[in-house]
Amino acid sequence: MSSYSHNIVSPDSTISAISSTSSSTESLPHTLKFPFKLDPFQVASIAAIHKNHSVLVSAPTSSGKTVVAEAAIDDALHHQQRIIYTSPIKALTNQKYRQLSADFGGTNVGLITGDVTLNSTAQCLVMTTEVLRGMLYQRNSLLRDLRYVVCDEVHYLAEPNRGVVWEEVIILLNKSVKLVLLSATVPNAVQLAQWVAKIKQHQVDVISTNHRAVPLNHYLYSGINRSTHLVVNEQGKFNKMQFNKATGAEDSDSMHKRYMAPGEEIGQIVELIARQHYEPAIVFSFSKLQCDNLAWMMSNHDFVTSEERSKIVSFFDKAMKNLHPDDQDLPHVRRILPLLKNGIGMHHAGLLPIIKELVEILFAEGLLKVLFATETFAMGVNAPVQTVIFTNVYKYDGAMYRPLHASEYIQMAGRAGRRGYDDRGTIIMMVDRNLAPGDAKSMIKGEAMPLVSAFKFKNSGMLLNAARVQGLSADKMLQMSFHTFQQGGEATMADIGAMDALAEKLADVDVNSDWESEEYDGFEDLAAQLLANDTPLSQLAVRKEALTGLGYLDGDKLLTKGQLAKEISSGDGVLITELIFDGELDTMSPQQVAVLLAYFVDAESLRQKPLLGVETRKIYNRVHRVAEYVAMHTNDYSYDENVATKNFRLLFMQMVWEWCDGRSFKYLTEMSSVFEGSIVRAFKHLQQLLRELSDAARWTADPELKGKLKEASQLINRPGSILTCPSIYLSL
């Protein structure tokens, strides 16, 4: 019997431990039935849901947390109320929609994404966390009679760039709505529940387990002696002797021995697991390019039967019918089929969405035996395997090259071991002598990192959106945040002193006065003092006063510029608003408007300097001039791009120009070394921004802007192109 803990957290942070005596599944009400015996932690979670409690489930990857979400859906359907299921990324919403439609019936499940809305009046709606946040700020009517919100992968609350979205959603939800929070194993689950219970003013059941239904064996593969070494067994015992043999720590001559290239090593490892029937397997790499290269190196291996190969080809042919004939000739489309026919796939953000989805479905169906993937595949794609292989246990996190954190390792390694199929899962790590025993032990056996709030005012969007909700303000959101809860509810004295000085400085300023007036003398120094503290409180103070000076806010009241900027979440709302009010778009054609807005897509790193047309260069210079003005008056230096980021922006702006001129997608791919999927993702971002700005255009004095934006959207959304290709989760 697996062990778990069950605590009930009250709004006053009182914690009551509940006996973890196993319950019987026979007492489960409604229509929900499972084809397997539930684990005790699942039974306890479902029992809490049937009492209409909020519940936080903290459990390892592939332990069966989805069962809890399905129980909440069943309960909401039984009570004829609505439930919203959120996932971290859009690709997972399509997958989850397909799965839940099969489980609960297509009429009961709907999907809402930025570009697709299906059955929006259904009782169960699937969407990303960002979409739900937008609906909450808008007070969308679909949120009426809402019983539950499921937040899958809620541990992403700690993610530096997007984690704040989860906090916004939890803060904005009505107190009557119950939350089903599904998290990977975290040590401070009770603390998170205390915060939720406090701001929602209802109790939260916290059910935590470290138990895995399928135990794991962890091996190191040595490039020195070309063999595997069991370093942590299924009982969790670390074998230092085997570790030293694998890394050559006890062999002074090993440092002179030749390591094989990664491709050679992977070939040997995959052949080994195939001989021992340890497939299917995921090979994790932290490089999109390496994923591709390793997969191509394995192209002469064959892992499938003739019957499986026939099914793969049949499904591939059906999926490719969604593509225009010209797009069927794209490099990744042409090259992927021979790999798939041999039971080999790849999965990373650089792939075309249709190829990525095809790989996901074939892998979930058991038709692909070896998958080369980046760590995003571990985010939630429902495809457990028997074996997980790491090509490296070091990664570059944007700041440094470091060993994997325990939580990162657990998230990926946890995919190994299929419940009901495997007695144990197998993990194989490719290492060299640079891996220290302490790093290895803490990575494999270490405790996951605690959830730490990533709440911040990284741009002005949250501040402006909070002002649109009656009874809410950015100050109140900060007060209610998990960040403030973890800080004990107190701001730093340095922040308070600087804020008081800033408030005093600006108390008598006319919001209509010019930024260059003497009234604003000293603002930059005070703002810089606050920003140096780099806390949400300091960020809020600086942004609030800057938005007042720029004419977006009057106290907590939104002015016209603020009303427009608040509608934009897919780009810098303030900079876009300044461009509009400066008249930069007035004389532009729809094509030029599309190119200008291309500046705001999420930029990747690109070393190659792009070739620019004269028009694109002019548009970039116009944007950058206004960006420098905004940066100067907001102390926001995010506009000071590095060369690699600037190169990508310039390249994509030129791509948009060429696309609007009628060039093919293949032509765009030949303009640079950027992955095809990265180009599509940038265009999808641009499409979303055009939709948001079209809605926001009502706040401008330009009657022609909305029509111009509509024409720009039509230029981008070319019928039959790869940019309008439907998801195969929705079309097949």
C-alpha positions, 0 to 999 in steps of 0.5 A: 500500500502506498503512503501519502499525507493528507492535511486540511488547511483552514483560512487562518492557516491552521493545519489539521492532519487527517488519517491516511487510512485507505478508502474504498472505491466502492463509495465513489458516487456519480458515473465515474469508473476506472479500469484499475484500482485507485491508489490511496492518495487518489481516493483521498483526493476524489473524496475531497472533491466530492465534498466540494473542497479545493484540493492540492495534489503533490505527486511524482510525474506519471503517478496518476494525478489526471485521475483527480482532474477527471473526478472533478470534471465528473463531479461538475457534470453531475451538478450541471455546473461548469469546470475549466481545465487549464494547461501550461501550453497551447499544444497540451490544450489540444491534446487534453481536449481530444482526450477529454472529449473521448472520455466525457463526450464531445458535447460536454467538452469545449476548447478555447485558444487564441485562434480556435474556439470549439463548443464554448458553451460546454460544461467542461472548457479546456484552455491555457492558463493565459486564456483564463487570465484574460477571461477573468480580467474581462469578467467573461460571462462563461465564468458564471456558474463555475464550480471548479478550475483545474490548474495542471502543472501548478508548480509552474507558478515558480517559473520566472517568466510565466509563473505570475499568470498562475498567481493572477488566476488564483487571485482573480477567481471568485471565492466560491470557485474551488481549485484543483491544483495538480503539482509535481512533488514539492516540499512546501505544498502546505505553504502554497495551500495556506496562501490559497486558503487565506485569499479564497477564504475556504479550506484546502485539502493537501494530499502529498505522496512520494510513492511511484507505482513503478520504481526506477533504476538509475544507471550511468553510461560511461564513455570511458569503458562503454558500459552501464553502471547502476548508481541508484537502485529502486530502493533509492540506495546510492552506490558510490563504487559504481559511480566512480567506475562510471566516471573514471574517478578511480582510474588515473589513466581514464582521462587519457581514454577517448570518449566516443561522440554522442552519436556513437554512444547513443547508437550503442545505448539504443541497441542495448535497450532494444536487445533487452526489450526496454523500449519505448524510450525517450532520449532527452537532449537540451538542444534542438539541433542535437535532437535532430542530428542524433535522430538522423544518425539512428536512421539506419536502425529499424524498430518496428514491424511491417504492420506497425510501419503500415499504420505509421504511413497511413496516419502520416498520409492522413495528417499531411492532407492538411498541408498545402502541396507546396508545404509538403515539400518543406525539409522537415516534412520530407525528411521525417517519414523515413525516420517515422517508418523505422519507429524513430521520432523527434520532438522539440519547439523547432518542429512544425506544429503538425509534425510535432503533433504527429510525433506525439500521437504516434508515440502515444499509440506505441508506434514509435519506439525511440523519441529524441526530445527536448525537456519540453516533452516532459511538461505534460505530454501523456506518453510514459515509457520504459526507459529514459536516456539523458545525453547530458545532465548539464544544461545552460539556463540562460545564465550559466551551465549547471547540473540539472536541479533535482526537480528538473531531473525528476520531471524528465526521469519520471516518464520512465516506468509504465504502470501496468506494463513494467515492473520497473523503469530504467534511467540511463545518463551519459556522463563524463568525469566532470560530474561530481558524486555530490551533484549526481546524488543530489540530482537523483535523490535530492528533494525538489526545490520549494515553490518560490513565487515569481510574482513581478510587474515585468511590464505594465499589463497587470497594473493596467488590467487590475485597474479595470476590475471593480474593487481591485488594484495592482497594490491589492494584487501585490498584497494578495500575492504568494510573494507577499505571503512568503515574505510574511506580508511585509515590504522592505524598509528600503522600498517603503522609503523610496516609495514615500519619496516618489509619492511625495515628489509626484503628489502635486504633479499635473498628469497632463503636464509634459514629461520634460517639465521641471515637475518631473525633475529627480524622478529618474533618480528615485525610480532608479533607487527603487528598481535597484531593489528589484522587488514587486513593490519597487517595480509597482511603484516605478511603473505606476508613477511612470504610467501616470506621467505618460498619461495612462493612469490618474490615480487608479483610474484608467485614462484613454491610453491605459484603456487601449494598452490594457487590451494588449497582452501579446506585446508591449502594450505601452510601446504599441500605444505610444506608436499609435498615439504618435501617429506612426500607424496613420500613414502605414499600409496594412503590410507595413503595420504587420511588419511593425507589429512583428517587432513585438514577437518573442525573440530567439537568439540568432547570430546570423545578421539578416539582410533587410529591405529598405522599408523594413529598416525604416519601420524598425528605426521608427519603432526603436525611436519610440522605444528609446523614448518610452525606456527613458521615461520608465527606466525600463531598459529591456529595449536595449536588445543584445545583438542576437535578439535584435537579429531575430527581430529584424529577420522576422520583420523582413519575413513578414514583409516577404510573406505579405508580398506573396512569398512561399513559406519555403522561401522564408525558411531559406532566408536563415537557419531558423527552425521552421517551427520557430518561424510558425510560432512567431507568426502565431504570436503575430496573429494573436497580437493583431487580434488583440489590437483589433479589439483595442482599436475602439479606444483610438480616434482613428476610424481606419485603424481597425480596418487596416488591422483586419487587412493585415490579418488577412495578409498573414492568415493566407488561406490554405497556408501552413499558418492556417493549418488546423491541429491534427488533434482537432481534425483527425 
